[in-house]
Amino acid sequence: MIKQNKGIYFMVLLLLSMSLAQEQPQSLTLDEAISLALKNNREVHMAKLEVDRADAAVSEAFGYALPSLDVSANFSHFLQKPKMAFPDFQAMLTNATYGVLFNEGVIPYDASKFMPMGTKLQTFAQENNYQAQAQVTQILFNSAVLRGIGASEIYLNLSKEKLKSAVSKTTVDVKKAYYGVLLARDILAITKSRFANANEHLKTIQSMHAQGLISEYDQMQAEVQVENIRPVILQLENAVQSATNGLKILLNIDQNKPIQVMGEMTYTDEPLPTEEELIHQALQSNLTLSTLKIKRQLDDELAAIDRGGYWPTLAAFGNYTYAGSGEGWDFQNYSSSLVGLSFSINLFQGGRTAQKVEQDEIAGRQTDQQISMLSDATQSGIKSRLNDLKRVKRIITLMQRNIDLAQRAYKIARDRYEQGLGSELELKDADVALGQAKTNYTNAVHDYLVAKAELDNLVGRVDDRYLKFVEESLNK
């Protein structure tokens, strides 16, 4: 019994330890969160598969320019041989023989010896037949084949650019969600700090009230202040959980799996590039814009491929044939071989080639319009984000000084109140001002980091580490 109980206790402890281990939250830094999102993001997966597909398409296009070797073989056995109407060779041979004999006087002439001439169903096929053939074909000139190689390489570049765009978009989305969690957490910490200050102040008030130094009204106001902060804390705790759940969605992990966001929002005062520099860089490197520019090249190549319908096709070929036929299995075998050139050109297709080329040219003009619209939108976005950064930088500088002033004001108000020189309202206002100053600073830092991430995306900045990570992790 004792041994059995020990075994049961051991199993219970083991299960509890496993349960606790499973409930331990997964700690995530920003880089780890981005890597996890890139590994699990379906859009990134599809973009990587598209790159692999385009790579295979390049190899396929080259394959059309290489020689092709075809081997074929067949065997046939006639269950009923085919017949054709031919002159009666027996009658022809009989009449010719008697004609010679009569003309030479070998035998007396007798007209009854001649057979009537006509046709007779006869077969020239043998019962069993086989044939094996090998043929080599080499395209010497075909516009669609030659332009198709270039089009497939452009398509590969297009798919790679789309993969970069998917990586960049995922990175920005994760950063914004990650900073959102940090923002909610920091504001919660500020509010909890205010709650701690209010509780500490309440204890002081209660002590002073017990000594008869202040009225019960002041104590009630201090208690109200504490209780007013409590629901705000609950609301912010829900906000932290909601922000965390939003991050989990981007990371594509189970909503019930606990995670812990590590790190903190930090502001580094960096010099900002000029508007002209950023616009120039964006027009050169913006990933969506680059994707459209490569698509424009592909439109031209597709038009050139369809335009190849006007051009001829020239190919060289050679084949070797080995065949045999016979009654039964005694075959008479023979072989043959030949080489040659084939030339073909379409003279009329009902105008289909011209219509396909026109559609391709229209698609190219549509892409030009998309490039123009996106260029304007990108420049507007650059200006907006740059203005946001400049504004937020000024706010951060002001808020840093404002926090120092608010902390000093709160300390002075608390000291004055404890000395009986200040009022409860004065201390409450100082506490609210300090909390607001910290909140404004935190919001400003968050806005700065988000605007910086969006600006990086607009100018096409993608960390090579993430691209390498995608290549390595998705190829496994």
C-alpha positions as CSV (number, residue, x, y, z in Angstrom):
1,M,0.0,0.0,0.0
2,I,2.8,2.4,0.9
3,K,4.6,1.6,-2.3
4,Q,1.5,2.1,-4.3
5,N,0.8,5.4,-2.7
6,K,4.3,6.6,-3.4
7,G,3.8,5.6,-7.0
8,I,0.6,7.6,-7.2
9,Y,2.1,10.6,-5.5
10,F,5.1,10.5,-7.9
11,M,2.7,10.4,-10.9
12,V,0.6,13.2,-9.6
13,L,3.8,15.3,-9.0
14,L,5.0,14.4,-12.5
15,L,1.7,15.5,-14.1
16,L,1.7,18.7,-12.1
17,S,5.2,19.6,-13.1
18,M,4.4,18.9,-16.8
19,S,1.3,21.1,-16.5
20,L,3.3,23.9,-14.9
21,A,6.0,23.6,-17.6
22,Q,3.3,23.8,-20.3
23,E,1.8,26.9,-18.7
24,Q,5.1,28.8,-18.7
25,P,4.8,31.7,-21.1
26,Q,7.1,31.8,-24.1
27,S,9.4,34.8,-23.9
28,L,9.7,36.7,-27.2
29,T,12.0,39.5,-28.2
30,L,11.2,41.6,-31.2
31,D,13.6,39.7,-33.5
32,E,12.2,36.4,-32.2
33,A,8.6,37.5,-32.9
34,I,9.5,38.6,-36.4
35,S,11.3,35.3,-37.1
36,L,8.4,33.3,-35.7
37,A,5.9,35.3,-37.9
38,L,8.0,34.8,-41.0
39,K,8.2,31.1,-40.3
40,N,4.4,30.8,-39.8
41,N,3.0,33.5,-42.1
42,R,1.0,32.0,-44.9
43,E,1.6,34.9,-47.3
44,V,5.3,34.5,-46.9
45,H,5.0,30.7,-47.5
46,M,3.0,31.3,-50.7
47,A,5.5,33.9,-51.9
48,K,8.4,31.5,-51.3
49,L,6.5,28.7,-53.2
50,E,6.0,31.2,-56.0
51,V,9.8,31.8,-56.2
52,D,10.4,28.0,-56.3
53,R,7.7,27.7,-59.1
54,A,9.3,30.5,-61.1
55,D,12.7,28.9,-60.7
56,A,11.3,25.7,-62.2
57,A,9.7,27.7,-65.0
58,V,13.1,29.1,-65.9
59,S,14.5,25.6,-66.3
60,E,11.4,24.6,-68.3
61,A,11.9,27.6,-70.7
62,F,15.6,26.5,-71.3
63,G,14.3,23.0,-71.9
64,Y,12.4,24.2,-75.0
65,A,15.6,25.4,-76.6
66,L,17.4,22.1,-76.0
67,P,17.1,19.1,-78.4
68,S,14.3,16.6,-77.8
69,L,14.6,12.9,-78.2
70,D,11.5,10.8,-78.7
71,V,11.4,7.0,-78.8
72,S,8.4,5.0,-79.9
73,A,7.7,1.4,-80.6
74,N,4.7,-0.7,-81.7
75,F,3.7,-4.2,-82.4
76,S,0.6,-5.4,-84.4
77,H,-1.0,-8.7,-85.1
78,F,-3.7,-9.0,-87.8
79,L,-6.7,-11.0,-86.7
80,Q,-8.1,-10.5,-90.2
81,K,-5.8,-9.2,-92.9
82,P,-7.0,-6.2,-95.0
83,K,-7.7,-6.8,-98.7
84,M,-7.7,-4.6,-101.8
85,A,-9.1,-5.1,-105.3
86,F,-6.2,-5.8,-107.7
87,P,-6.0,-7.3,-111.2
88,D,-6.3,-11.1,-111.3
89,F,-2.6,-12.0,-111.5
90,Q,-3.3,-15.8,-112.0
91,A,-5.5,-15.1,-115.1
92,M,-2.9,-12.6,-116.4
93,L,-0.1,-15.1,-116.1
94,T,-2.1,-18.0,-117.6
95,N,-3.2,-15.9,-120.6
96,A,0.4,-14.6,-121.2
97,T,1.8,-18.2,-121.1
98,Y,-0.8,-19.6,-123.6
99,G,-0.3,-16.5,-125.8
100,V,3.5,-17.3,-126.1
101,L,2.8,-21.0,-126.8
102,F,0.2,-20.2,-129.5
103,N,2.4,-17.6,-131.1
104,E,5.5,-19.9,-131.2
105,G,3.4,-22.7,-132.6
106,V,4.2,-25.0,-129.8
107,I,0.5,-26.0,-129.4
108,P,-2.5,-25.4,-131.6
109,Y,-4.5,-22.3,-131.0
110,D,-7.4,-22.8,-128.6
111,A,-9.3,-19.7,-127.5
112,S,-11.0,-21.6,-124.6
113,K,-7.6,-21.8,-122.8
114,F,-7.8,-18.0,-122.1
115,M,-9.2,-17.0,-118.7
116,P,-11.4,-13.9,-118.3
117,M,-9.6,-10.8,-117.0
118,G,-10.9,-9.0,-113.9
119,T,-10.1,-7.8,-110.4
120,K,-9.8,-9.9,-107.3
121,L,-9.6,-9.1,-103.6
122,Q,-6.0,-9.8,-102.5
123,T,-3.9,-9.1,-99.4
124,F,-0.2,-8.0,-99.2
125,A,0.0,-7.7,-95.4
126,Q,1.8,-10.1,-93.2
127,E,0.4,-11.5,-90.0
128,N,2.8,-9.8,-87.4
129,N,4.5,-6.4,-87.7
130,Y,6.7,-4.3,-85.4
131,Q,8.4,-1.0,-85.6
132,A,10.8,1.0,-83.3
133,Q,11.8,4.6,-84.0
134,A,14.0,7.2,-82.4
135,Q,13.7,10.8,-83.4
136,V,15.8,13.9,-82.5
137,T,14.4,17.4,-83.0
138,Q,16.3,20.6,-82.5
139,I,14.6,24.0,-82.7
140,L,16.9,26.3,-84.7
141,F,14.7,29.4,-84.6
142,N,11.4,30.1,-82.8
143,S,10.7,33.5,-81.5
144,A,8.4,32.3,-78.7
145,V,11.0,29.9,-77.4
146,L,13.8,32.4,-77.4
147,R,11.7,35.2,-75.8
148,G,10.2,32.7,-73.3
149,I,13.6,32.2,-71.7
150,G,13.9,35.9,-71.0
151,A,10.3,36.1,-69.8
152,S,10.8,33.3,-67.3
153,E,13.8,35.0,-65.8
154,I,11.9,38.2,-65.4
155,Y,9.1,36.3,-63.8
156,L,11.6,34.8,-61.4
157,N,12.8,38.3,-60.5
158,L,9.2,39.4,-60.0
159,S,8.5,36.5,-57.6
160,K,11.6,37.3,-55.6
161,E,10.5,40.9,-55.3
162,K,7.1,39.8,-54.1
163,L,8.8,37.6,-51.5
164,K,10.8,40.6,-50.3
165,S,7.5,42.6,-50.1
166,A,5.8,39.9,-48.1
167,V,8.7,39.8,-45.7
168,S,8.7,43.6,-45.3
169,K,5.0,43.7,-44.8
170,T,5.1,41.0,-42.2
171,T,8.0,42.7,-40.4
172,V,6.2,46.0,-40.2
173,D,2.9,44.4,-39.1
174,V,4.7,42.5,-36.3
175,K,6.6,45.6,-35.2
176,K,3.4,47.6,-35.0
177,A,1.6,44.8,-33.0
178,Y,4.7,44.3,-30.8
179,Y,5.0,48.0,-30.0
180,G,1.2,48.0,-29.4
181,V,1.7,45.4,-26.6
182,L,4.6,47.4,-25.2
183,L,2.5,50.6,-25.2
184,A,-0.4,49.0,-23.4
185,R,2.0,47.4,-20.9
186,D,3.8,50.6,-20.2
187,I,0.6,52.6,-19.8
188,L,-0.6,49.9,-17.4
189,A,2.7,50.2,-15.5
190,I,2.2,54.0,-15.3
191,T,-1.3,53.6,-14.0
192,K,-0.2,51.0,-11.5
193,S,2.4,53.4,-10.3
194,R,-0.3,56.0,-9.9
195,F,-2.3,53.4,-8.0
196,A,0.7,52.7,-5.7
197,N,1.2,56.4,-5.1
198,A,-2.6,56.8,-4.3
199,N,-2.4,53.9,-1.9
200,E,0.7,55.3,-0.2
201,H,-1.1,58.6,0.1
202,L,-4.2,56.9,1.5
203,K,-2.1,55.3,4.2
204,T,-0.6,58.7,5.1
205,I,-4.1,60.2,5.2
206,Q,-5.5,57.5,7.4
207,S,-2.6,58.0,9.8
208,M,-3.1,61.7,9.9
209,H,-6.9,61.2,10.3
210,A,-6.2,58.9,13.2
211,Q,-4.2,61.6,14.8
212,G,-6.9,64.1,14.2
213,L,-4.8,66.2,11.9
214,I,-7.2,66.1,8.9
215,S,-10.9,65.7,8.5
216,E,-12.8,62.5,7.5
217,Y,-13.7,64.3,4.2
218,D,-10.1,64.3,3.1
219,Q,-9.8,60.6,3.9
220,M,-12.9,59.8,1.9
221,Q,-11.5,61.8,-1.1
222,A,-8.2,59.8,-0.9
223,E,-10.2,56.6,-0.9
224,V,-12.2,57.7,-3.9
225,Q,-9.1,58.5,-5.7
226,V,-7.7,55.0,-5.1
227,E,-11.0,53.4,-6.2
228,N,-11.2,55.5,-9.3
229,I,-7.9,54.1,-10.5
230,R,-8.7,50.5,-9.9
231,P,-11.2,50.1,-12.9
232,V,-8.7,51.8,-15.2
233,I,-6.2,49.2,-14.3
234,L,-8.6,46.4,-15.1
235,Q,-9.4,48.1,-18.4
236,L,-5.7,48.4,-19.3
237,E,-5.1,44.8,-18.3
238,N,-7.7,43.8,-20.9
239,A,-6.1,46.1,-23.4
240,V,-2.7,44.4,-22.8
241,Q,-4.4,41.0,-23.3
242,S,-6.2,42.1,-26.5
243,A,-2.9,43.6,-27.9
244,T,-1.2,40.3,-27.1
245,N,-3.9,38.2,-28.7
246,G,-3.5,40.4,-31.9
247,L,0.2,39.7,-31.9
248,K,-0.5,36.0,-31.6
249,I,-2.7,36.2,-34.7
250,L,0.2,37.6,-36.6
251,L,2.6,35.0,-35.2
252,N,0.0,32.3,-36.2
253,I,0.2,30.6,-32.7
254,D,-2.5,29.3,-30.5
255,Q,-4.5,32.0,-28.7
256,N,-4.4,29.9,-25.5
257,K,-0.6,29.7,-25.5
258,P,0.8,32.3,-23.1
259,I,3.6,34.5,-24.4
260,Q,5.6,37.2,-22.7
261,V,6.8,40.2,-24.7
262,M,10.3,41.2,-23.7
263,G,12.2,44.4,-24.0
264,E,10.9,48.0,-23.9
265,M,10.3,50.9,-26.2
266,T,13.4,53.1,-26.4
267,Y,13.9,56.3,-28.2
268,T,17.2,57.2,-29.9
269,D,17.6,60.7,-31.2
270,E,18.8,60.1,-34.7
271,P,19.2,62.7,-37.5
272,L,16.5,62.3,-40.1
273,P,17.3,62.2,-43.9
274,T,16.0,65.0,-46.1
275,E,12.7,64.6,-47.9
276,E,14.4,64.6,-51.3
277,E,16.8,61.8,-50.2
278,L,13.9,59.6,-48.9
279,I,11.7,60.2,-52.0
280,H,14.6,59.3,-54.3
281,Q,15.4,56.2,-52.3
282,A,11.7,55.2,-52.2
283,L,11.2,55.6,-56.0
284,Q,14.3,53.4,-56.5
285,S,13.7,50.8,-53.8
286,N,10.1,50.7,-52.7
287,L,9.2,47.0,-53.0
288,T,5.7,47.4,-54.3
289,L,6.9,49.9,-56.8
290,S,9.8,47.6,-57.8
291,T,7.3,44.8,-58.3
292,L,5.2,46.8,-60.7
293,K,8.3,47.9,-62.6
294,I,9.4,44.3,-63.1
295,K,5.8,43.4,-64.1
296,R,6.0,46.1,-66.7
297,Q,9.1,44.3,-68.2
298,L,7.1,41.1,-68.1
299,D,4.3,42.7,-70.0
300,D,6.7,43.7,-72.8
301,E,8.1,40.2,-72.9
302,L,4.7,38.6,-73.1
303,A,3.8,41.0,-76.0
304,A,7.1,39.9,-77.7
305,I,6.2,36.2,-77.2
306,D,2.7,36.7,-78.8
307,R,4.3,38.8,-81.5
308,G,6.4,35.8,-82.4
309,G,3.3,34.3,-84.0
310,Y,4.3,36.4,-87.0
311,W,7.7,34.7,-87.3
312,P,8.5,31.3,-88.8
313,T,9.7,28.2,-87.0
314,L,12.8,26.3,-88.3
315,A,13.8,23.0,-86.8
316,A,16.2,20.2,-87.7
317,F,15.3,16.6,-87.2
318,G,16.7,13.1,-87.7
319,N,15.3,9.7,-87.0
320,Y,16.2,6.0,-87.1
321,T,13.7,3.3,-87.7
322,Y,14.0,-0.5,-87.2
323,A,11.1,-2.6,-88.3
324,G,10.1,-6.1,-89.4
325,S,7.1,-8.2,-90.5
326,G,6.4,-11.9,-91.1
327,E,3.9,-14.7,-91.1
328,G,4.3,-16.2,-87.6
329,W,7.4,-15.3,-85.7
330,D,9.9,-15.5,-88.5
331,F,10.4,-11.8,-89.1
332,Q,12.0,-10.1,-92.1
333,N,13.9,-7.1,-90.5
334,Y,15.0,-3.9,-92.1
335,S,16.1,-0.4,-90.9
336,S,16.0,3.2,-92.3
337,S,17.3,6.6,-91.2
338,L,16.9,10.1,-92.4
339,V,17.7,13.8,-91.5
340,G,16.0,16.9,-92.6
341,L,14.8,20.5,-91.9
342,S,11.3,21.6,-91.2
343,F,10.0,25.2,-91.9
344,S,6.6,26.5,-90.9
345,I,5.0,29.9,-90.8
346,N,1.4,31.0,-90.2
347,L,-0.1,33.1,-92.9
348,F,-3.5,33.8,-91.5
349,Q,-5.1,33.1,-88.1
350,G,-8.1,35.3,-88.2
351,G,-6.2,38.2,-86.6
352,R,-5.8,36.3,-83.3
353,T,-2.1,37.2,-83.0
354,A,-2.7,40.9,-83.5
355,Q,-5.5,40.8,-80.9
356,K,-3.3,39.1,-78.3
357,V,-0.5,41.6,-78.9
358,E,-2.9,44.4,-78.5
359,Q,-4.1,43.0,-75.2
360,D,-0.6,42.7,-73.9
361,E,0.2,46.3,-74.9
362,I,-3.0,47.5,-73.1
363,A,-1.9,45.5,-70.0
364,G,1.5,47.3,-70.2
365,R,-0.2,50.7,-70.3
366,Q,-2.4,49.7,-67.3
367,T,0.8,48.9,-65.4
368,D,2.2,52.3,-66.3
369,Q,-0.8,53.9,-64.8
370,Q,-0.4,51.8,-61.6
371,I,3.3,52.8,-61.4
372,S,2.4,56.5,-61.7
373,M,-0.4,56.3,-59.1
374,L,1.8,54.3,-56.7
375,S,4.7,56.7,-57.2
376,D,2.5,59.7,-56.2
377,A,1.1,57.7,-53.2
378,T,4.6,56.7,-52.1
379,Q,5.9,60.3,-52.2
380,S,2.8,61.5,-50.2
381,G,3.4,58.7,-47.7
382,I,7.1,59.7,-47.3
383,K,6.2,63.3,-46.7
384,S,3.5,62.3,-44.1
385,R,5.7,59.8,-42.2
386,L,8.6,62.3,-42.2
387,N,6.4,65.0,-40.8
388,D,5.1,62.6,-38.2
389,L,8.7,61.8,-37.1
390,K,9.6,65.4,-36.9
391,R,6.5,66.2,-34.9
392,V,7.0,63.3,-32.6
393,K,10.7,64.1,-32.0
394,R,9.7,67.6,-30.9
395,I,7.0,66.1,-28.6
396,I,9.4,63.6,-27.1
397,T,11.9,66.4,-26.3
398,L,9.2,68.4,-24.7
399,M,7.8,65.4,-22.8
400,Q,11.2,64.4,-21.4
401,R,11.4,67.9,-19.8
402,N,7.8,67.8,-18.8
403,I,8.2,64.5,-16.9
404,D,11.0,66.0,-14.9
405,L,8.9,69.1,-14.1
406,A,5.8,66.9,-13.2
407,Q,7.9,64.7,-10.9
408,R,9.2,67.7,-9.1
409,A,5.8,69.2,-8.9
410,Y,4.3,66.0,-7.4
411,K,7.1,65.8,-4.8
412,I,6.5,69.4,-3.8
413,A,2.8,69.0,-3.6
414,R,3.1,65.8,-1.5
415,D,5.6,67.5,0.8
416,R,3.4,70.6,1.2
417,Y,0.4,68.4,1.9
418,E,2.2,66.3,4.6
419,Q,3.3,69.6,6.2
420,G,-0.2,70.9,6.2
421,L,0.6,73.7,3.6
422,G,-1.1,72.2,0.6
423,S,-4.6,70.9,-0.3
424,E,-5.8,67.5,-1.4
425,L,-6.8,68.9,-4.7
426,E,-3.3,70.3,-5.3
427,L,-1.8,66.8,-4.7
428,K,-4.4,65.1,-6.9
429,D,-3.8,67.5,-9.8
430,A,0.0,67.0,-9.5
431,D,-0.5,63.2,-9.6
432,V,-2.7,63.4,-12.7
433,A,-0.3,65.7,-14.4
434,L,2.6,63.3,-13.7
435,G,0.7,60.3,-15.0
436,Q,-0.4,62.3,-18.1
437,A,3.2,63.4,-18.8
438,K,4.5,59.8,-18.6
439,T,1.6,58.6,-20.8
440,N,2.2,61.3,-23.4
441,Y,5.9,60.5,-23.5
442,T,5.1,56.7,-23.9
443,N,2.6,57.4,-26.7
444,A,5.1,59.7,-28.4
445,V,7.8,57.0,-28.4
446,H,5.3,54.4,-29.7
447,D,4.3,56.8,-32.5
448,Y,7.9,57.4,-33.4
449,L,8.8,53.7,-33.6
450,V,5.7,52.9,-35.7
451,A,6.3,55.8,-38.0
452,K,10.0,54.8,-38.4
453,A,8.9,51.2,-39.2
454,E,6.4,52.4,-41.8
455,L,9.0,54.8,-43.3
456,D,11.5,51.9,-43.6
457,N,8.9,49.9,-45.4
458,L,8.1,52.8,-47.8
459,V,11.7,53.2,-48.8
460,G,12.2,49.5,-49.2
461,R,14.5,48.7,-46.3
462,V,14.4,45.0,-45.5
463,D,16.8,43.5,-43.0
464,D,18.9,40.9,-44.9
465,R,18.8,38.7,-41.8
466,Y,15.1,38.1,-42.3
467,L,15.4,37.3,-46.0
468,K,18.1,34.8,-45.2
469,F,16.0,33.4,-42.4
470,V,13.1,32.9,-44.8
471,E,15.4,31.1,-47.3
472,E,16.8,28.8,-44.7
473,S,13.7,28.0,-42.7
474,L,11.3,27.5,-45.6
475,N,13.7,25.3,-47.6
476,K,13.8,22.7,-44.8
